[in-house]
């Protein structure tokens, strides 16, 4: 970890009920829109719990990885494994870019000055808000590109998503799902399952890169914090899944997008 990316604080002193509650709230938000909620967790780790940018990203990545591992079996129960396997070429196409992107993104995050990383994270949160609105409030039409264009486009977009996911510590479903629908013409339910299959190895690559610079010290120092927030996130996601459809997306999605935009402004102003 570079000098500009010191952990602040190295160990969280917040009470565990607060940590669990924050994780649960994030899980509920994510569950209600069919996502993991990592994009909402990141500003909380920085703003509420006081972690430095890179430390928050690594904690977020660790939590996102566990949430994806938990969500994958449940997702495969909703969409059969055979149905997902039928589109393995789509996952492979995106992985060809996202794995390299994850390594590059993690490398950039480790080397950035902390002040720069805050601004980059703010810009990416604006991107996530736009993706959220695009995915849930608009009809995404297939581009119908010829195979010779579709494949390299998939690699290039996968690379970009891998970079974003590594820098933010998220799974990247907010970007993967509309990409799979737009570029490959799959339905959004199948796209959601495929996004998890792409996210998992992509996150593991980013994790491997972060581990090379001593960046994992924040996980060791905050093991209890991480486990409690993961437990809250998983419980919240389960509850959020039950609330799926209870709140109209025409109301819920703009509200969540505003939350992301407000968080982006706060991160951009962070010293």
VEXPA-506064 format. One line per 5 residues: number of its first residue (from 0); their letters; for each residue x, z, y of C-alpha. Coordinates in steps of 0.2 Angstrom, whole numbers, plus 5000, padded with zeros to 4 digits. Each point is the difference from the previous one (the first is absolute). Layout:
NUM) A) X:Z:Y ~ ... .
end
This chain:
0) XXXXX) 5000:5000:5000 ~ 5007:4995:5017 ~ 5004:5012:5014 ~ 4985:4994:5010 ~ 4988:5003:4985 .
5) XXXXX) 5003:5019:4998 ~ 4985:5010:4992 ~ 4990:5009:5013 ~ 4995:5012:4993 ~ 5010:5000:4983 .
10) XXXXX) 4986:5011:4993 ~ 4982:5001:5005 ~ 4994:5017:5004 ~ 4981:4996:5001 ~ 4988:5010:4988 .
15) XXXXX) 4996:4991:4984 ~ 4981:5000:5003 ~ 5003:4990:5016 ~ 5011:4988:4990 ~ 4987:4998:4986 .
20) XXXXX) 4986:4998:5013 ~ 5010:4987:5009 ~ 5004:4991:4984 ~ 4981:5001:4995 ~ 4994:4993:5017 .
25) XXXXX) 5012:4985:4998 ~ 4995:4997:4982 ~ 4981:5000:5005 ~ 5003:4988:5014 ~ 5010:4988:4988 .
30) XXXXX) 4988:5003:4986 ~ 4985:4995:5011 ~ 5008:4983:5004 ~ 5008:4997:4983 ~ 5018:5004:5006 .
35) XXXXX) 5013:5013:4997 ~ 5000:5006:5018 ~ 5019:5000:5002 ~ 4998:4992:5017 ~ 4990:5015:5006 .
40) XXXXX) 5012:5012:4992 ~ 5016:4994:5009 ~ 4995:5005:5018 ~ 4994:5017:4993 ~ 5017:5003:4992 .
45) XXXXX) 5008:4996:5017 ~ 4988:5007:5012 ~ 4992:5015:4991 ~ 5014:5006:4988 ~ 5015:4995:5012 .
50) XXXXX) 5010:4989:4988 ~ 5013:4988:5007 ~ 4995:4981:4998 ~ 5011:4996:4985 ~ 4996:5017:4991 .
55) XXXXX) 4981:4996:5003 ~ 5002:4983:4993 ~ 5009:5006:4984 ~ 4987:5014:4997 ~ 4986:4988:5003 .
60) XXXXX) 5008:4988:4988 ~ 5001:5013:4986 ~ 4982:5005:5003 ~ 4994:4982:5000 ~ 5009:4997:4984 .
65) XXXXX) 4991:5014:4991 ~ 4983:4995:5007 ~ 5003:4982:4994 ~ 5004:5006:4982 ~ 4985:5011:5000 .
70) XXXXX) 4989:4986:5007 ~ 5006:4986:4988 ~ 4991:5006:4984 ~ 4984:5003:5010 ~ 5001:4983:5008 .
75) XXXXX) 5003:4992:4983 ~ 4985:5008:4993 ~ 4990:4992:5014 ~ 5008:4983:4998 ~ 5005:4996:4982 .
80) XXXXX) 5019:4999:4996 ~ 4996:4983:4992 ~ 4993:4994:5016 ~ 5015:5006:5010 ~ 5012:4992:4988 .
85) XXXXX) 4992:4983:5002 ~ 5007:5000:5017 ~ 5018:5006:4996 ~ 5007:4985:5009 ~ 4993:5006:5016 .
90) XXXXX) 5008:5017:4998 ~ 5017:4992:4995 ~ 4999:4988:5015 ~ 4998:5014:5012 ~ 5013:5011:4991 .
95) XXXXX) 5013:4987:5002 ~ 5000:5003:5019 ~ 4994:5019:5001 ~ 5014:5007:4989 ~ 5014:4993:5011 .
100) XXXXX) 4989:5004:5016 ~ 4999:5018:4994 ~ 5019:5002:4998 ~ 5003:4991:5017 ~ 4986:5011:5009 .
105) XXXXX) 5007:5016:4993 ~ 5018:4995:5005 ~ 4994:4997:5018 ~ 4990:5016:5001 ~ 5016:5010:4994 .
110) XXXXX) 5011:4991:5013 ~ 4988:5001:5015 ~ 5002:5012:5014 ~ 4986:5013:4999 ~ 4993:4994:5017 .
115) XXXXX) 4999:4982:4994 ~ 4992:5005:4984 ~ 4986:5009:5009 ~ 4996:4984:5010 ~ 5001:4989:4984 .
120) XXXXX) 4988:5012:4991 ~ 4988:4999:5015 ~ 5000:4981:5000 ~ 4997:5000:4981 ~ 4985:5012:5002 .
125) XXXXX) 4992:4987:5012 ~ 5003:4987:4987 ~ 4991:5012:4987 ~ 4985:5002:5012 ~ 4999:4981:5001 .
130) XXXXX) 5001:4998:4981 ~ 4986:5013:4998 ~ 4988:4991:5011 ~ 5004:4983:4993 ~ 4998:5006:4982 .
135) XXXXX) 4984:5010:5002 ~ 4990:4992:5015 ~ 5004:4982:4998 ~ 4998:4987:4986 ~ 5017:4994:4994 .
140) XXXXX) 5000:4982:4995 ~ 5012:4993:4988 ~ 5013:4988:5007 ~ 5000:4989:4985 ~ 5019:4995:5002 .
145) XXXXX) 5008:4988:4987 ~ 5010:5009:4987 ~ 5017:4994:5008 ~ 4995:5009:5016 ~ 4991:5015:4993 .
150) XXXXX) 5014:5007:4989 ~ 5014:5000:5014 ~ 4986:5007:5012 ~ 4997:5014:4988 ~ 5018:5004:4998 .
155) XXXXX) 5002:5000:5019 ~ 4984:5011:5003 ~ 5005:5011:4986 ~ 5017:5003:5008 ~ 4992:5005:5017 .
160) XXXXX) 4988:5012:4991 ~ 5015:5008:4990 ~ 5009:5003:5017 ~ 4985:5008:5008 ~ 4995:5011:4985 .
165) XXXXX) 5018:5006:4999 ~ 5002:5004:5018 ~ 4983:5009:5001 ~ 5001:5008:4983 ~ 4983:4993:4995 .
170) XXXXX) 4994:4990:4985 ~ 4995:4985:5010 ~ 4983:4997:4993 ~ 4993:4997:5018 ~ 5011:4984:5001 .
175) XXXXX) 5000:4995:4982 ~ 4982:5000:4997 ~ 4996:4987:5014 ~ 5015:4990:4995 ~ 4994:4998:4982 .
180) XXXXX) 4983:4996:5006 ~ 5006:4987:5013 ~ 5014:4992:4991 ~ 4994:5001:4982 ~ 4981:5000:5002 .
185) XXXXX) 4997:5015:4989 ~ 4985:5012:5003 ~ 5004:5016:5009 ~ 4997:5011:4985 ~ 5013:4991:4990 .
190) XXXXX) 5012:4999:5015 ~ 4999:5019:5001 ~ 5006:5002:4982 ~ 5014:4987:5002 ~ 5006:5008:5016 .
195) XXXXX) 5003:5016:4990 ~ 5010:4991:4987 ~ 5011:4992:5014 ~ 5001:5016:5010 ~ 5007:5011:4986 .
200) XXXXX) 5016:4990:4996 ~ 5002:4997:5019 ~ 5000:5018:5004 ~ 5012:5004:4986 ~ 5013:4988:5007 .
205) XXXXX) 4998:5008:5018 ~ 5002:5017:4992 ~ 5016:4994:4991 ~ 5007:4994:5017 ~ 4995:5016:5009 .
210) XXXXX) 5009:5011:4986 ~ 5017:4992:5004 ~ 5002:5009:5017 ~ 4996:5018:4996 ~ 4983:4997:5008 .
215) XXXXX) 4991:5009:4986 ~ 5006:5017:5006 ~ 4984:5001:5009 ~ 4990:4999:4984 ~ 5011:5014:4992 .
220) XXXXX) 4998:5011:5015 ~ 4981:4997:5001 ~ 4995:4999:4981 ~ 4986:5012:5002 ~ 4993:4992:5016 .
225) XXXXX) 5001:4983:4991 ~ 4991:5006:4984 ~ 4986:5009:5010 ~ 4997:4985:5011 ~ 5000:4988:4985 .
230) XXXXX) 4987:5012:4992 ~ 4989:4999:5015 ~ 5002:4982:5002 ~ 4995:4996:4982 ~ 4985:5012:5001 .
235) XXXXX) 4995:4993:5017 ~ 5001:4982:4993 ~ 4988:5005:4986 ~ 4988:5007:5012 ~ 5002:4985:5012 .
240) XXXXX) 4996:4988:4985 ~ 4984:5009:4997 ~ 4996:4998:5019 ~ 5004:4981:4999 ~ 4985:4991:5008 .
245) XXXXX) 4992:5016:5007 ~ 5007:4996:5018 ~ 4997:4982:5006 ~ 5016:4990:5001 ~ 4995:4994:5017 .
250) XXXXX) 5002:5017:5007 ~ 5013:5008:4988 ~ 5013:4986:5002 ~ 5001:4999:5019 ~ 5001:5019:5001 .
255) XXXXX) 5015:5000:4987 ~ 5008:4985:5010 ~ 4999:5010:5016 ~ 5008:5015:4991 ~ 5014:4988:4995 .
260) XXXXX) 5002:4993:5018 ~ 5000:5018:5008 ~ 5013:5005:4987 ~ 5010:4984:5004 ~ 5000:5005:5019 .
265) XXXXX) 5006:5018:4996 ~ 5014:4993:4989 ~ 5006:4988:5013 ~ 5002:5014:5012 ~ 5009:5011:4988 .
270) X) 5017:5005:5005 .
end
